[in-house]
């Protein structure tokens, strides 16, 4: 099957815009329900399990992980970035993040670790988040040289996840 690059680019752009608009709609419903009733409408609660926002995020994380693992399996050995190990690691981490978003695995770590602090799991997540760029520095530099715009978007996304997701957990 042959894909035309311009058609893929147009479809990707439309999908991206559609997903962003859907996310904005979710946030408006969430904030609107809080303003009107004083509490979040349960299906759109950003903190709940199996809600519209968590299902959407889990789906997006799963899709990105699946795509990364797909490229891991079909990519021929090459000196061009990213490395196969990078693709495998990204895929596995994103699939785990998808499962964590759905089932809130991180909340089970307190009982598993038997620690008094409910946020002890956060250290492990921060360590992975900080160590990942350090371990794959060469891949990031290579991707930056070849795909500067796309890498900029990916770094922006990682920053938003880091500040929003982890920052939100810290402030709770």
Order of alpha helices (4+ residues) and beta strands (2+ residues): alpha-alpha-alpha-alpha-alpha-alpha-alpha-alpha
